[in-house]
Amino acid sequence: RLFSEGNRQISVFPIRLVWLLADDIEGIQVLISAPKRNFHHAVDRNRIKRQIREFYRTQSAPLKETVALNGKGLALAFLFNDNRLWESDKLDQRLSQALEKLVETLSQQ
């Protein structure tokens, strides 16, 4: 349902966010994806997912507040779209840009 009905407007290379606000979802559900097509070794895919998870854990407070004020649940997917590994600090900068755009979009709704 997230990919068939969700919104895909936010993309900050190398991350694309797909999200869905719905009444039947409780809280925030997060999906993190790194493609096997681009990263053949599981170690590399796991590293990317670990970097994104750590960023989300430390920087998700504004998103959680916005969703709580909205009164609905949020399904959110982080899709990694590059074919090379990124350093954590550079990836965090891009993720924060994407998350700021998402919070701004959700607060307008």
Buried (B, 14 or more C-beta within 10 A) or exposed (E): EBEEEBBEEBBBEBBBBBBBBBEEBEEBBBEBBBEEEBBEEEEBBEBBBEBBEBBBEEBBEBBEEBBEEEEBBBBBBBBBEBEEBBEBEEBBEBBEBBBBBBBEBBEEE
